[in-house]
Amino acid sequence: MLELVGLRKSYGNVLAVQGISLGAGAGETVGLLGPNGAGKTTTVSMISGLLRPDAGEVRIEGRPLQGDTDPIKRKIGLVPQDLALFDELSARQNLVLFAALYGLAGAAAKRVIEAAAELVGLSDRMGDRVKTFSGGMKRRLNLAAALLHDPQILLLDEPTVGVDPQSRNAIFDNLETLKKRGKTLLYTTHYMEEAERLCDRVIIIDHGKVVADDTLAGLYRLLPAANVLAIELENGADGFRLSELQALPAVRSAEMRGGTVRVGVGDLAVETPRILQWFVDRGYPYRHVASERADLETVFLTLTGRTLRDA
């Protein structure tokens, strides 16, 4: 559905995007993560047609996007980080205005406005001025405005910034509904837990380049010890041969801390039974086992050297 091929963009002597290639299919939610200045906003702007790349192509359904006036751009909806709303107008007046920009008026506009308002849960507030809305309600109206022309691809740039947990969950529910309808969602966020909850795949970019593109499980496997088993031995470290454990193919790391062996593995679900059986077979009884799963924050820190919130 959406494909980027060798996108490059410079601002003077600064190369903001350096040959980015990626893709996203129908019904797929793809997270786009990166430190500030990594090239996320420039990439989203090129996808939406607001910026023309210096080199490379944006392809939609296999067809190259030819700038801001290309009719195929109607397949794209953009939810910007900065709210694109008029506070003095009512919610309905805002959506009527945006519908008109897409050439929708009369009964056609009324139909799509009602559908979008219902999806985001604002049907009973459509007559109220936007300035009376909470931050979360404004974010939901911002989403509704991007859906009026029924885009197949939705670009979401930090869509939950500054909203309360209830509104954030409402937006998540909206996005899950859109995904079930077969929409392609490209989601940028500074909240790792959002990417872990919503995204089928995560793309990490840094210095204008893709440094990782995989499912969450695939990204966790990039770590030297993606997950850790902490196995407390009944007899402590006495007689335990750590080198034998370290020699196992599934073991990425192993260390003894007091009477607890910490074993780094790739896939906990697959490797835990095998590791524990090894302890039983070797006559190393244990009294307690705990697992520590890798998270996206750890992956991001490993690949970029920075946490996402501090970047």
C-alpha positions in Angstrom: 0.0 0.0 0.0 2.7 2.5 1.1 6.3 2.2 -0.1 9.3 4.6 0.3 12.2 4.0 -2.0 15.5 5.7 -1.3 14.1 8.9 0.0 16.6 11.7 0.5 16.1 15.3 1.6 18.6 18.1 2.5 18.2 21.5 4.1 21.3 23.4 2.8 24.3 21.4 3.9 22.3 19.3 6.4 21.2 15.9 5.1 18.0 15.3 7.0 16.9 12.0 5.3 19.5 9.7 3.9 18.0 7.1 1.5 15.2 5.8 3.6 13.3 2.8 2.3 10.3 1.2 4.0 6.8 -0.1 3.4 3.5 -0.6 5.1 0.6 -2.8 4.0 -3.2 -2.6 4.3 -4.4 -3.2 7.8 -1.0 -2.7 9.2 0.1 -0.3 12.0 3.7 0.7 11.7 5.5 2.7 14.3 8.1 5.3 13.2 10.4 6.1 16.1 13.5 8.2 16.3 15.3 10.9 18.4 14.6 14.5 17.7 16.3 15.5 14.5 16.3 11.9 13.2 14.2 12.8 10.1 10.7 11.6 11.2 8.9 14.8 10.5 10.7 15.3 7.2 9.8 11.8 6.2 6.1 12.2 7.1 6.1 15.5 5.2 7.4 13.8 2.1 4.9 11.0 2.3 2.0 13.5 2.7 3.2 15.5 -0.3 4.1 18.6 1.6 7.8 18.2 0.8 9.3 17.0 -2.5 12.2 14.6 -1.9 15.6 15.4 -3.5 15.8 11.8 -4.6 13.8 8.6 -4.3 10.0 8.0 -4.4 6.9 7.7 -2.4 4.7 5.0 -3.9 1.0 4.5 -3.1 -0.5 1.3 -4.4 2.7 1.0 -6.6 2.2 4.4 -8.1 4.8 7.2 -7.5 3.4 10.3 -5.7 4.0 13.3 -8.0 4.0 16.2 -5.6 1.3 18.1 -3.7 -1.3 18.3 -6.5 -1.3 14.6 -7.3 -4.9 13.1 -7.1 -3.5 10.0 -5.5 -2.7 12.1 -2.5 -6.4 11.8 -1.5 -5.6 8.3 -0.3 -3.5 9.9 2.5 -4.9 11.4 5.7 -2.6 13.4 8.0 -3.1 13.9 11.7 -0.5 16.6 12.6 1.0 17.0 16.0 0.0 20.7 16.0 -3.8 20.9 16.2 -5.3 22.0 12.9 -8.5 23.4 14.4 -10.3 26.8 14.7 -11.2 27.4 18.4 -13.9 29.9 17.7 -15.8 27.6 15.4 -18.0 24.7 16.6 -16.8 21.1 16.0 -19.3 20.8 13.2 -18.2 24.0 11.6 -14.6 22.8 11.7 -15.5 19.6 10.0 -17.7 21.3 7.4 -14.7 23.5 6.5 -12.4 20.6 6.2 -14.9 18.6 4.2 -15.2 21.5 1.7 -11.4 21.4 1.2 -11.9 17.8 0.0 -14.7 18.9 -2.3 -17.5 17.5 -0.1 -20.7 19.5 0.5 -24.4 19.0 1.2 -25.6 15.5 1.9 -22.2 13.9 1.2 -20.5 16.2 3.7 -23.1 15.6 6.3 -22.8 11.9 6.0 -19.0 11.7 6.4 -19.1 14.3 9.2 -21.6 12.3 11.2 -19.7 9.1 10.6 -16.4 10.6 11.7 -17.9 12.3 14.8 -19.5 9.0 15.8 -16.2 7.1 15.4 -14.3 9.5 17.7 -17.2 9.8 20.2 -18.0 13.4 19.7 -21.5 13.3 18.2 -23.1 15.0 21.2 -20.6 17.8 21.2 -20.7 18.8 17.6 -22.5 22.1 18.2 -20.0 23.3 20.9 -17.1 25.6 20.2 -13.8 23.9 20.0 -12.4 26.3 22.6 -14.6 24.6 25.2 -13.1 21.2 24.5 -10.5 19.4 26.6 -7.1 18.6 25.1 -8.2 15.0 24.5 -11.4 16.0 22.7 -9.4 18.3 20.4 -7.1 15.5 19.5 -10.1 13.3 18.7 -11.6 16.0 16.5 -8.2 16.4 14.8 -8.4 12.7 14.0 -12.0 13.1 12.7 -10.9 15.9 10.3 -8.3 13.6 8.8 -10.9 10.9 8.1 -13.5 12.9 6.2 -12.2 11.9 2.7 -11.9 8.2 3.7 -8.1 7.9 3.2 -6.6 4.5 2.9 -3.3 5.6 4.5 -3.3 7.6 7.8 -0.2 9.4 9.0 -0.4 10.1 12.8 2.2 12.4 14.2 2.2 12.3 18.0 -1.6 12.0 18.1 -1.8 11.7 21.9 0.4 14.5 23.1 -1.0 16.2 26.1 -4.1 14.1 26.5 -5.4 12.3 29.6 -5.4 8.5 29.9 -9.1 8.2 29.1 -8.8 10.2 25.9 -5.7 8.3 25.0 -7.5 5.0 25.3 -10.4 6.4 23.3 -7.9 7.3 20.5 -6.4 3.8 20.7 -9.8 2.3 20.3 -10.4 4.5 17.2 -7.2 3.4 15.6 -7.9 -0.3 16.3 -11.3 0.2 14.5 -9.5 1.8 11.5 -7.0 -1.0 11.4 -9.8 -3.6 11.3 -11.2 -1.6 8.3 -8.0 -2.3 6.4 -6.4 1.2 6.8 -2.6 1.6 6.8 -1.5 3.5 9.8 2.0 5.1 10.2 2.4 6.2 13.8 5.0 8.4 15.3 5.2 8.7 19.0 7.5 9.5 22.0 5.7 6.9 24.1 7.2 3.5 23.9 4.2 1.8 25.5 2.0 3.2 22.7 4.2 1.7 20.0 4.3 -1.6 21.9 0.5 -1.6 22.3 -0.5 -0.5 18.8 2.2 -1.4 16.3 2.6 -4.6 14.3 6.0 -3.4 13.2 8.4 -0.7 14.4 10.9 1.3 12.3 13.6 3.1 14.2 15.4 5.9 12.4 18.5 7.9 13.5 20.5 10.5 11.6 18.1 10.2 8.6 18.7 6.4 8.2 16.7 3.3 9.1 18.6 1.5 11.8 15.9 -1.2 12.5 12.7 -2.4 10.9 11.0 -5.4 12.4 8.2 -6.8 14.6 8.6 -6.2 18.4 9.8 -9.8 18.8 12.3 -9.3 16.0 13.6 -6.1 17.6 14.0 -7.8 21.0 16.2 -10.4 19.3 18.6 -7.7 18.3 19.7 -7.3 21.9 22.7 -9.4 23.1 20.4 -10.8 25.8 16.8 -9.8 24.9 15.3 -11.5 27.9 16.7 -12.8 31.2 15.8 -15.8 33.4 16.8 -15.4 37.0 17.1 -18.8 38.5 17.7 -19.1 42.3 19.5 -22.3 43.2 18.7 -24.3 46.3 22.3 -25.0 47.0 23.6 -21.6 45.9 26.7 -21.4 43.7 28.4 -24.4 45.3 29.4 -26.9 42.6 27.7 -25.0 39.8 29.6 -25.0 36.5 28.7 -21.7 34.8 30.9 -22.5 31.8 28.7 -25.5 30.9 25.6 -23.3 30.9 27.4 -20.6 28.8 28.3 -23.2 26.2 24.6 -23.9 25.4 23.6 -22.5 21.9 20.4 -20.9 23.3 22.3 -19.0 26.0 23.4 -15.5 25.0 24.9 -14.6 28.4 25.1 -16.1 31.9 26.4 -14.9 35.2 26.2 -15.8 38.8 25.0 -13.3 41.4 25.1 -14.8 44.8 23.0 -17.9 44.6 21.1 -16.8 41.5 22.0 -17.6 37.9 21.0 -14.9 35.4 20.6 -16.3 31.9 20.2 -14.2 28.8 18.1 -15.8 26.1 16.3 -14.7 22.9 12.8 -16.0 23.2 11.6 -16.7 26.7 8.6 -18.8 25.6 10.8 -21.2 23.6 14.0 -21.3 25.7 12.7 -21.3 29.3 11.6 -25.0 29.3 14.9 -26.0 27.7 17.0 -24.1 30.1 15.1 -25.4 33.2 15.3 -29.0 31.9 19.1 -28.5 31.6 19.2 -27.6 35.3 17.1 -30.7 36.2 19.2 -33.0 34.0 22.5 -31.7 35.6 21.2 -32.1 39.1 21.0 -28.4 39.9 17.8 -27.9 41.9 16.3 -24.5 42.0 13.7 -22.9 44.3 12.5 -19.9 42.3 12.5 -18.7 38.7 11.7 -15.1 37.5 11.8 -13.6 34.0 12.7 -10.1 32.9 11.4 -9.3 29.4 13.1 -6.8 27.0 11.2 -3.7 26.1 11.3 -1.3 23.3 13.0 1.4 25.4 16.0 -1.0 25.8 16.1 -1.7 22.1 16.0 2.0 21.2 18.7 2.9 23.7 20.9 0.1 22.4 20.5 1.2 18.7 20.7 4.9 19.1 22.5 5.5 22.4 19.6 7.6 23.7 16.2 7.2 25.3 13.3 8.4 23.2 12.1 10.9 25.8 15.5 12.3 26.4 16.5 12.4 22.7 
